[in-house]
């Protein structure tokens, strides 16, 4: 799995298509989407067109998507959902299939469905997203296949230390969503000081820090200049001292967590709804 990829959360079908084409053109080989984002058709168009333009084969790309909260359940249900996702993505398989959130009533049953889909070859690897240590422990006790990935909010002010340590101890790779802290980390004084020191953008400093922390990262942008800049992190290295300075920025504050969802808390802000984004033009 490539350790740096493009994410398309909160992106329309048209913008997803164009961003994916641009990312593939500039060397990205990992694309991350989800059923909940509502943009799998656009992402699929971008993958198809990007591969054609660059003369790539399917196996040259690593595509991740996720099982939507409201569609979790037994094998028959999850299998039909995945068939729809593969159709939208115009793919025969995905490289990584994740449970998007650990809906308490269904996540174990859903993961057993993912295990079966993995054995059937419809997905090349399986994992989870947003699993705390309690739910991950229960999953490990009751499943056969260790999740390859736990995709978590991870950035300078939310470093998930306990989850990172637990996952590492069980051979589970942590992958970052919101690696730039929804843009807030770009304004951090320490990050900006380091950007000047290394003659880099704040985003490049953060992404390089995550690279040196051995975190798999998906970063979102729909602008070609930013897509290129975000991948330009391999010709410099942060000193150990500067890595530690960023490590010390951790505030352990999540922007989104279980109580924000009605499946966990009846007063949550978010229900089980697929985001409504414009259709392809």
C-alpha positions in Angstrom: 0.0 0.0 0.0 1.5 3.4 -0.9 2.0 5.5 2.2 0.7 8.8 0.7 -2.6 9.0 -1.2 -5.4 11.2 -2.3 -8.6 11.4 -0.2 -11.9 12.7 -1.6 -14.1 13.4 1.5 -16.5 16.3 1.0 -15.9 16.4 -2.7 -18.5 16.4 -5.5 -18.5 13.7 -8.1 -17.1 16.2 -10.7 -14.4 17.4 -8.4 -13.5 13.9 -7.3 -13.1 12.8 -10.9 -10.9 15.7 -11.8 -8.8 15.5 -8.6 -8.2 11.8 -9.1 -7.1 12.3 -12.7 -4.8 15.1 -11.6 -3.4 13.0 -8.7 -2.7 10.0 -10.9 -1.0 12.3 -13.5 1.3 13.5 -10.8 2.3 10.2 -9.4 -0.3 9.3 -6.8 -1.0 5.6 -6.7 -3.4 5.4 -3.7 -7.0 6.7 -3.8 -9.3 6.8 -0.8 -13.1 7.2 -1.0 -16.2 5.9 0.8 -19.9 5.1 0.2 -20.8 7.7 2.7 -19.1 10.4 0.6 -21.5 10.0 -2.2 -18.8 10.4 -4.8 -17.8 6.8 -5.7 -19.1 7.3 -9.3 -16.9 10.3 -9.8 -13.9 8.6 -8.2 -14.4 5.7 -10.5 -14.5 7.9 -13.6 -11.3 9.6 -12.4 -9.6 6.2 -11.9 -10.6 5.0 -15.3 -9.6 8.2 -17.1 -6.4 8.6 -15.1 -5.2 5.1 -15.8 -6.0 5.6 -19.5 -4.1 8.8 -19.7 -1.1 7.5 -17.9 -1.1 4.0 -19.5 -1.5 2.3 -16.2 -2.9 -1.1 -15.3 -5.4 -1.7 -12.5 -2.7 -3.3 -10.4 -0.8 -0.1 -10.5 -3.3 1.6 -8.2 -4.4 1.0 -4.6 -8.0 1.9 -4.1 -9.7 2.1 -0.7 -13.4 2.4 0.0 -15.6 1.9 3.1 -18.7 0.2 4.3 -21.3 2.8 5.2 -22.7 2.9 8.7 -26.3 2.5 7.7 -25.5 -0.5 5.4 -23.7 -2.6 7.9 -25.0 -6.1 8.6 -24.7 -9.8 7.6 -22.8 -11.2 4.6 -25.7 -11.1 2.2 -26.3 -7.4 2.9 -22.7 -6.3 2.9 -22.0 -8.3 -0.3 -24.8 -6.5 -2.2 -23.5 -3.2 -0.9 -20.0 -3.9 -2.1 -21.3 -5.0 -5.5 -23.0 -1.6 -5.9 -19.8 0.1 -4.8 -17.7 -1.8 -7.3 -20.2 -1.0 -10.0 -20.0 2.7 -9.2 -16.2 2.6 -9.0 -16.0 0.6 -12.3 -13.7 -1.9 -10.6 -13.7 -5.7 -10.2 -12.2 -5.4 -6.7 -10.9 -2.9 -4.2 -7.5 -3.2 -2.6 -8.8 -2.2 0.8 -12.3 -2.3 2.3 -12.9 -0.7 5.7 -15.7 -0.5 8.2 -16.2 3.2 8.3 -17.3 3.5 11.9 -17.8 0.8 14.6 -21.6 0.9 14.9 -22.0 -1.1 18.1 -24.9 -3.2 17.0 -23.4 -4.4 13.7 -19.6 -4.0 13.5 -18.7 -7.6 14.5 -21.2 -9.1 12.1 -20.0 -6.7 9.4 -16.4 -7.6 9.9 -17.2 -11.3 9.6 -18.8 -10.4 6.2 -15.6 -8.6 5.2 -13.5 -11.6 6.1 -15.6 -13.7 3.8 -15.4 -11.1 1.0 -11.6 -11.1 1.5 -11.5 -14.9 1.1 -13.6 -14.6 -2.1 -11.1 -12.1 -3.6 -13.6 -9.2 -4.0 -11.3 -7.2 -1.7 -7.6 -7.6 -1.4 -7.3 -6.5 2.2 -9.7 -5.5 5.0 -9.6 -3.2 7.9 -11.5 -0.6 10.0 -11.7 3.1 10.6 -12.3 5.0 13.8 -11.9 2.0 16.2 -10.9 2.8 19.8 -8.9 0.2 21.8 -12.0 -1.2 23.5 -13.8 -2.0 20.2 -10.6 -3.1 18.5 -9.9 -5.6 21.4 -13.3 -7.1 21.0 -12.9 -7.3 17.3 -9.6 -9.1 17.6 -11.1 -11.6 20.1 -13.9 -12.5 17.8 -12.4 -12.4 14.3 -10.0 -14.6 12.3 -8.2 -11.9 10.3 -6.3 -9.1 11.9 -7.3 -5.7 10.4 -4.6 -4.4 8.1 -5.5 -0.8 8.8 -7.2 1.4 11.4 -7.9 4.7 9.7 -8.0 7.5 12.4 -8.1 11.2 12.7 -4.3 12.0 13.0 -2.6 15.3 12.8 -0.2 17.4 15.0 -2.9 18.2 17.6 -4.5 14.8 17.6 -1.9 12.1 17.6 -3.9 9.1 18.9 -1.0 7.9 21.1 -2.9 5.2 23.0 -4.5 3.8 19.8 -1.3 4.1 17.8 0.6 2.1 20.5 -2.1 -0.5 20.7 -2.5 -1.0 17.0 1.3 -1.2 16.5 1.5 -3.9 19.2 -1.0 -6.0 17.2 0.5 -5.5 13.8 -2.2 -3.0 12.7 -1.1 0.0 10.6 -2.5 3.4 11.5 -3.7 5.5 8.6 -4.4 9.2 9.0 -7.5 11.0 7.9 -7.6 14.8 8.4 -3.8 14.8 8.4 -3.7 18.6 8.3 -6.2 19.0 11.1 -8.9 20.3 8.7 -6.6 23.1 7.9 -6.2 24.2 11.5 -2.7 22.7 11.9 -1.5 24.8 9.0 -1.8 27.9 11.2 0.1 26.5 14.1 3.1 28.8 15.0 5.5 25.8 15.4 4.5 24.4 12.0 4.9 27.8 10.3 8.3 28.3 12.0 9.5 25.0 10.6 8.1 25.8 7.2 10.3 28.9 7.1 13.3 26.9 8.4 13.0 24.2 5.7 11.7 26.5 3.0 8.5 24.4 2.7 4.8 24.9 3.0 3.1 24.1 6.3 1.3 21.2 4.7 4.6 19.7 3.5 6.1 20.0 7.0 3.1 18.1 8.5 3.0 15.4 5.8 6.8 14.9 6.1 6.4 14.6 9.9 3.7 11.9 9.4 5.9 10.1 6.9 8.7 10.0 9.4 6.3 8.8 12.1 5.5 5.8 9.7 1.9 6.9 9.3 0.0 6.0 6.1 -1.7 9.3 5.0 -4.5 10.4 2.7 -4.7 14.1 2.0 -7.5 15.9 0.3 -7.2 18.7 -2.3 -9.0 19.5 -5.6 -6.4 22.0 -6.7 -3.6 20.8 -8.9 -1.0 23.1 -7.3 -1.8 21.7 -3.8 -2.0 18.1 -5.1 1.5 18.4 -6.4 2.9 20.3 -3.4 1.5 17.7 -1.0 3.4 14.9 -2.7 6.7 16.9 -2.8 8.0 15.7 0.6 10.7 13.2 -0.3 13.7 15.5 -0.9 14.1 16.8 2.7 14.0 15.4 6.2 13.0 16.9 9.5 15.6 16.6 12.2 14.8 14.4 15.2 14.5 17.5 17.3 11.9 19.0 15.0 9.9 15.8 14.9 9.8 16.0 18.7 8.7 19.6 18.6 5.7 18.6 16.5 5.1 15.5 18.7 4.7 17.9 21.7 1.8 19.7 19.9 -0.7 16.9 20.8 -3.8 18.1 22.5 -5.8 14.8 22.2 -8.8 16.7 20.8 -10.9 15.0 18.1 -13.1 16.9 15.7 -15.4 13.9 15.2 -16.1 11.0 17.5 -18.8 8.6 18.7 -21.1 10.9 20.5 -21.5 13.0 17.3 -23.4 10.1 15.7 -27.0 9.1 16.4 -26.0 5.4 16.1 -24.1 5.9 19.4 -25.8 8.9 21.0 -29.5 9.8 20.3 -28.5 13.5 20.6 -25.7 13.2 18.0 -25.3 15.7 15.2 -25.1 13.1 12.4 -27.4 10.3 11.4 -26.9 7.5 8.9 -27.0 9.5 5.7 -25.0 9.3 2.6 -23.7 12.8 1.6 -25.6 14.3 -1.3 -23.2 15.6 -3.8 -23.8 16.7 -7.4 -24.0 14.0 -10.1 -21.4 13.8 -12.9 -21.7 16.2 -15.8 
